[in-house]
Amino acid sequence: MSQPASAGKALTVAVMGAGAVGCYFGGMLARAGHRVTLVARPEHVQAIASAGLRLQTTSFDEQVRLAASTGASAVQGAQLVLFCVKSTDTESAGASMRPYLAPGSLVLTLQNGVDNAERLRAVLPQQDVAAAVVYVATEMAGPGRVRHHGRGDLVMEPAPTGEAVAQAMRAAGVPTEISGNVRGALWSKLILNCAYNAVSAITQLPYGQTVAGDGVPDLMRDVVAECLAVAKAEGVQVAGDVQAAVDQLAGSMPSQLSSTAQDLARGRRSEIDYLNGLIVRRGEALGVATPANRVLWALVKLLESKSAAGRLTAT
């Protein structure tokens, strides 16, 4: 059953680009009594309008009632916008919602990559924009249906309304921390993605099976070492022991397919240019060699072009 928000404290929330991540966090907030609107693909909007969002987590399976729309105008009046679009769409999606954003609202980026908040601030110069690091394993298991496999916590950078948002998240069952080193945490998450996403995408295998492959753990260590060298050259203090986190991830999410693998399986453009591709570009600019990241980036790009060619042939 949905848990009502404290009297007078319900937030008006919009989720821009409500895929698996956005539906999970939006659903958790709606379940806690906040007024949530998901901006999503038509098939999800139709299913949610009919029966609500099916939220299948590790601890409950519920239909959560909330609003859904296909248009950016649905962010109008929102106090909090969870910005969950692909990194490839950051500028275009930001520009599309700019006319509708309320003064003083917070746009919280829940995206892969390390530079989305800066790119979004350039598009929304009058808006409060904050980056958040997302740790969650989710997938869209069908129209209007999100399946949660593990974790579900956030690390946010400081913002004018950040503490109130963090409190609302925690009360909704989303562990949320505010940190002064979100840049370092974003880089730590980026390195995890660089180690796992492309390998999972190329093989179409979940994390647990990829790390069992001959030579794959050594490849991942090479990727991590290159990423850390680029981060050092950038002057980034990477948060935590990232190699230990890479070593542990497959054990904690053995059945998880990377988001890049899911994109390729659906014939969609992936975020690889903002993962291993970003490491390659920054390495070139800083004089740091990144051969392992370059190979993974190039192979995923080749698979994307193969998929695109197949779609053109089919039409």
N, C-alpha and C positions, 0 to 999 in steps of 0.2 A: 504494500500500500504506500502511496505517496505520503511523505512527511511534510506537514505545513511549515513554512518559514515563520520565524518569529514575527509577531504582530508589528506591522509598520516597517519591516526591514526587507521585504521582498524586493529583489532587484529586477529591473527590466533588462533582459539579455538577448542579444542577437548572436547567432553563430554563422559567420560568413564562410561558406565552403564546407558545409557539414557532411563530411565523409565519416569514416570510422572514428577518428579522433574527436572531431567536433560533435558528432552524435553522442559519443560516450560522455563527454564533459557537459554538454548541453542537457543530456538526459538526466545526469546526476543532479544538476541544478534545478531542473524542472521537477524532479521527484521530491526535492526538498522544498518546493513551493514557490520558486522564483518564476517570473513570467518570461518564458523562453520562446524565441522564434528561430527556427532553423532555416537557413538559406541553402538549398540543396538542389540536386538534380531532380527533374520532373518525376521520375519513377519513385523516388523516395518521398517527395512531397505528396504524391497521390496516395501512397500507402499510409503515410502518417495521418493525412486528413481523414482517411477511412477508419483506421483502427488505433492510431497512436504509434509511438515509437516502441518497438519491442527491444528491451534492454536486457540482454542475457549476460549476467556477470558471473563471477566465480562464487557469489554468495546469494544471488536472487535472479529471478526471471520474471519480468513485469512488462506490462504495456503502460507506457508513460504518455499521458496526454499533454500535448504542447502544440504550438502553432508551427506552420512550415510554409515556405514560399520559394519561388524560383527567382525572385527579383531582388536586386540590391536595395531597393527602396524599403525593404522590410527591416533594415537597421534603424529606421527613423524612430527617434525617441528612446533608443537603448542607452542605458547608463554604462553598460559593458558590452563590448563587441569582442567575441572570441574569433580571431582571424586565423582560419585553418586552411586556406587555399594552398595549392602547390606553389613551391618557390618560383616556378616558371610564370605564375600568374599574379605575383605580388603587386606589381605596379598597376596592371589593368584592373584588378579587383579593387584595389585601394581607390583608384580614380572613380570607379563606378559607384562606390558608396559615399564618396566625399560630399555630394550635395545633401545627403540625408542625415549626416552625423550630428548629434546634439552637442552643443558647446559643453565642455567639461567631461564628456564621456571618455572612457578609457578603451583604447584598442589594444588588446593583448594578443600578441602573435604566438600561436601554438604551432610552429612550423619547423621542419627540418632546415638545416643550414645555419650559418652564423651571421648573415648580413641582412636578413629580412627586415628587422626593425629599422635599420638605417635607411633601407630602400623605401620603406613605407613612410617614414618621417619626411622624406623628400617629396612624396606625393601628398601627404597630409600635414603640411607645416603648422597648421593651427590646432592640431589635435594632440592629446596625450597618447603616446604610443609606448608600450613597454614590451620587452621580449620575455618569453618564458621558455624554460626547458621542460619538455614533456617526456615522462617515463611511463609508457603504457603500451600494452600489447592488445590490439583490437583489430577487428575486421568487419566489413559489411557482409553479412551472411545472406543478404537478400534485400529487396526493397523495404525500407523502413525497419530494418532489423540489424542491430549491431551486437556482435559477440565479443565479449571481453575475456582475454586469456590471462591477464596478470598485471600487477602494479596499477598505477593510475594516479601518479603524484606529479606536482609541478614545482619548479623553482622559478620565481619571478624576480625581475629587477625592480628596484624601488620606483614608485610612481605616486602622484598626489593622492589618488584614491586606492592605492595598492593594498594598504592594510585592511580596509573594509572589504575589498574583493577577496583577499586571502582568508579573512574570517568567514565570509560566505561560503567559499570553497571548502574550508575545513568542516564547517557545519553540515555541508552536503555530502560529506564522506570522501572528499578529495584532499589528501594531505598536501599542504601548500606551504612553501618556505619563501621568504624574501631574502635575497642575497645581493651583496655588493659586487660579487664576482660572477654575474650571470654570463659574461663573455667567456670566462674560463669554463663554466659549466656547459655552455653551448658548444665550445670546442671539444670538450670531453664527449658529449653526445655525438658530435660530428665524426669524431674518430671511431666511435662504436659503429656508426652507420657506414663509414668507409671500409671498415674491416668486414662487415657482414652483408651489407645490402647487395653489392654487385655479385658476390659469390652466390648468394641465394637466388638472385635474378637470373644469372647465367645458367645455373643448374636446375632452377625451379624446384629447389629442395629447401626444407625448413632448416633452421639453425642447427638443430641437433644432428642432422645427417651431414650437413656441410663440414662441420668440424671433425667428423669421423673420416673424411677423405684423406688419402695419402697426400702429404705435403701441404694441406690447407692450413693447419695451425702455423706452420712456418711462414706461409704467404701472409697470413694475417699479422704476424709479428713484424714482417717487413713493411706492411702498410702502416701499422701503428708507428714504427720508428720514423718513417718518412713524414707522417702527419705531425709527430712531435717536433721534428726538426724544423718544419715549416712554422709551426706555432711559436717555437723559440725565436726564429728569425722575425716573426711578426711582433714579438714582445708580449705574447699571451701567456699568462700563468694558468695552465690547464688544471682544472679542478680534479682532485682525487688521484688515485692510482689507476690510470686508464688501461694499462695492460692487464691488471688484475680484473678490471671490469669486463674487458673483452674475453678473458679466459672463463669468466663465470657466466656470461650472458646465455650461452647455448644451454647450459644446465638449468637455468631458470626459465627459459622459454624454448624448450626443445622442438615444439611443434609449430613455432611461428615462422611464417614466410615473410620476408622483408617487404616493405611497401614498394620497393623497386621491382621485386619479383611479381607482386600483384599488379602493378602497372603494366609490365610487359605481358603478363598473361591475358590482360584485358585489351591489349593493343593500344595502350595509352602512352603518351610521352612521360618519361620518368623525371625524377629530380637529380639524375646522376651528374648533371653539369654543376650542381650546387653541393655535391658531396665529393666524390673522388675528383671530379672535374675542377672543383674549386681548389683542391690541394695542388693539382697539376698547374693551374694558372698562377697561384700564389708562389709555388715553387719556382716557376720560370721567372717571375718578377724579382724574386729574392735570391736567385742563384742556388737553389736547393734542388738536388736531383730527386725525382719521384717516379722511378720506373715501374714499381709495382702498382701504384695508383693509376699511372698512365695506361697500363695494360687493361686493368679492370674497367676504367672509364671508356677506353676505345672499344672493348668488346660489347659493353652494354649499348653504346651508341650504334654499333653495327647491328645488334639485334633490334634496336628501335627502327633503324632504316629498313631492315628486312620486313618487320611488321608493317611499316608504312607502305612499302612496295606491295605487300600482299593485299592491303586494303584497296590500293589503287587498282590492282588487277581485278579484284572482286567486283569493283564498281564499273 
